Amino acid sequence: MIRIMQIAVIKTGGKQYLVREGSRVKIERIENKKKLVFDDILFGKKVEAKISRQGRYKKVIIFKYKPKKRYRKKKGHRQEFTEIEITKIF
């Protein structure tokens, strides 16, 4: 039996992600839940996922500078993320 690879497009955190069964995706941080269910925005299917891990990206440095005015600002930012694994598309 040939199994057709199902794909879906989920929307979370104001962004859209193209996913397949078994794929891992880093999305914006969400609270701890055991199972997540997303709606597919293209085909109307349901996408089930589980949380793999949560973490933070590498630091991004924001540096503002204006020459001859003695104006300097340095700021760092680390965005938090949640990595999910797509378990089932139905």
C-alpha positions as CSV (number, residue, x, y, z in Angstrom):
1,M,0.0,0.0,0.0
2,I,1.4,3.4,-1.0
3,R,1.0,6.1,1.7
4,I,0.5,9.6,0.4
5,M,2.4,12.2,2.4
6,Q,-0.1,14.6,3.8
7,I,0.7,18.2,4.2
8,A,-1.1,21.0,6.0
9,V,-0.8,24.7,6.7
10,I,-1.3,25.8,10.3
11,K,-1.5,29.3,11.7
12,T,-0.2,30.2,15.1
13,G,1.3,33.4,16.5
14,G,0.3,35.4,13.4
15,K,2.5,33.2,11.2
16,Q,1.7,30.3,8.9
17,Y,3.7,27.0,8.8
18,L,3.7,24.2,6.2
19,V,3.9,20.9,8.1
20,R,4.0,17.2,7.4
21,E,3.5,14.3,9.7
22,G,6.6,13.7,11.8
23,S,8.1,17.2,11.1
24,R,9.4,19.5,13.8
25,V,8.5,23.2,13.8
26,K,9.6,26.0,16.0
27,I,6.7,28.3,16.8
28,E,6.2,31.2,19.2
29,R,6.1,30.2,22.8
30,I,2.9,28.7,24.1
31,E,1.9,27.3,27.4
32,N,2.6,23.8,28.4
33,K,-0.1,21.4,27.1
34,K,0.3,17.7,26.3
35,K,-1.6,17.8,23.0
36,L,-2.1,20.6,20.6
37,V,-4.7,20.7,17.9
38,F,-4.5,23.1,15.0
39,D,-6.9,23.8,12.1
40,D,-5.5,23.4,8.6
41,I,-6.3,26.7,6.7
42,L,-6.1,25.2,3.2
43,F,-7.9,21.8,3.3
44,G,-10.0,22.1,6.5
45,K,-8.2,19.1,8.2
46,K,-7.1,18.9,11.9
47,V,-3.4,18.7,12.8
48,E,-2.4,17.1,16.1
49,A,1.0,17.9,17.6
50,K,2.9,17.4,20.9
51,I,5.5,19.7,22.5
52,S,9.1,18.5,22.1
53,R,10.9,21.3,24.0
54,Q,10.8,25.0,24.9
55,G,13.8,27.3,24.7
56,R,15.2,30.6,23.5
57,Y,16.9,31.6,20.3
58,K,20.4,33.1,20.2
59,K,20.8,36.7,21.4
60,V,20.2,39.5,18.8
61,I,22.0,42.7,19.5
62,I,20.2,46.0,18.7
63,F,22.6,48.9,18.4
64,K,21.5,52.5,17.7
65,Y,24.1,55.1,16.9
66,K,24.1,58.7,15.7
67,P,27.5,60.1,14.7
68,K,28.7,63.4,16.2
69,K,25.8,63.5,18.7
70,R,27.1,61.2,21.5
71,Y,24.1,59.0,21.1
72,R,24.5,55.2,21.5
73,K,22.1,52.6,22.7
74,K,22.8,48.9,23.0
75,K,20.1,46.3,23.7
76,G,19.9,42.5,23.5
77,H,16.9,40.3,22.8
78,R,16.3,36.6,23.0
79,Q,13.0,35.3,21.5
80,E,11.4,32.4,23.3
81,F,10.1,29.4,21.2
82,T,8.3,26.1,21.5
83,E,9.3,23.2,19.3
84,I,6.4,21.0,18.3
85,E,6.4,17.6,16.6
86,I,3.4,16.9,14.2
87,T,2.0,13.6,15.2
88,K,-1.1,13.2,13.0
89,I,-3.0,15.0,10.2
90,F,-6.7,13.9,10.0
